[in-house]
Amino acid sequence: MRDILPKPDAGPHASPSAATPPAEYPGGMRVADKVLTAFNHACTVGDLEAAEEILTALEKITERRIRRFGGDRRRETFTVNHAREHLDWLRAKRRG
């Protein structure tokens, strides 16, 4: 059984997608969450080229959500920035 998270405060900083618990989405995840899962999988199996392309898609999704709903740019892009740093770290590790 999946835990249902309480809805966060719907202030001006929250996008409508952030105010909706995961249980209200088909499959229980937002598209950005699914794309992030694909990115993590590509990194895990070592396909860094695919991870780069998936990260580009995640960046586009995040930018579109910021333009459409507003919100705190730092909060919205934290995950994307972390993913970019992780990919850079994996590349540096691979180079030796």
N, C-alpha and C positions, 0 to 999 in steps of 0.2 A: 504494500500500500504506500502510495506516495504522499509525503507531507505537503500540505498546501500552505504556502507562505501568506502572511497577512498583507493586504494592500498597503503600500507606503503612502505617506502623506501626498496628496495630489496638489502640491504647490506649483508655482510657476516654473520651477526647475525640473519637474518630472515630465517625461514624455508619456503619452497615453500607453505606449507599449510597456513602459516601466511600471505603470500603475495597475497592470493586469497580471494576476497571478499566473504562473506557468500552466496550471490546470485548465485554463480557459483557451489555450492554444491547441489546435489539432496536433497530436503527438506530444504535447506538453512542452515544446520548446519554440523560441522565436527563431526566425531564419538566421539572424546573426549568431545565435547560440549554436545552431547546426553547422554553420560555416566555420565557426571557431573549433568545433569538434573535428571537422575535416582537416583543418590546419594542424591541430595537435596530432592527429593520426599520421599525416604526411611527415611531420617532424619525427615522430616515433619510428617510422619505417625508414627514415633517412632520405626521403624524396624531397630534397630541398627546393628543386625547381617547381614542383607542384605546390609546395608550401608557399613559395613566393607568389604564385598566381592566385592561390586561395586568399592570401593576405591582402592582395590588391582588391579582390572582391569584397572582403570584410571592410577595408577602408572606404570603399564606395558606399556600402550599406550604411556605415556609421555616419559619413558625411551627409548622405541623403536624409537620415533621421534627424541630424542636427539642424539642417536647413528647414526641414518640414515641421518639426516640433519645438525647435529651440533647445534650451537646456544649457547646462554647464559644460562647455566644450572640454575642459580638463577631465571631468568625470566621464563623459561619453567616450573620450578617446584613450582613456587609461589602458583598457584591454588591448586596443590596437597597438599602442606604443610598447606595451609589455611584449606582445607577440613579435613586433619588429625587432626588439632587443634580443629576444630568445633566438630568432632566426639568425641574426648577426653573430650571436655567440656560437650557434651550431656550425656556421660557416667557418668561423675562426678556429674552432676545435678541429674541424675536418682538415683545414690547411696545416694544422700541426703546430 
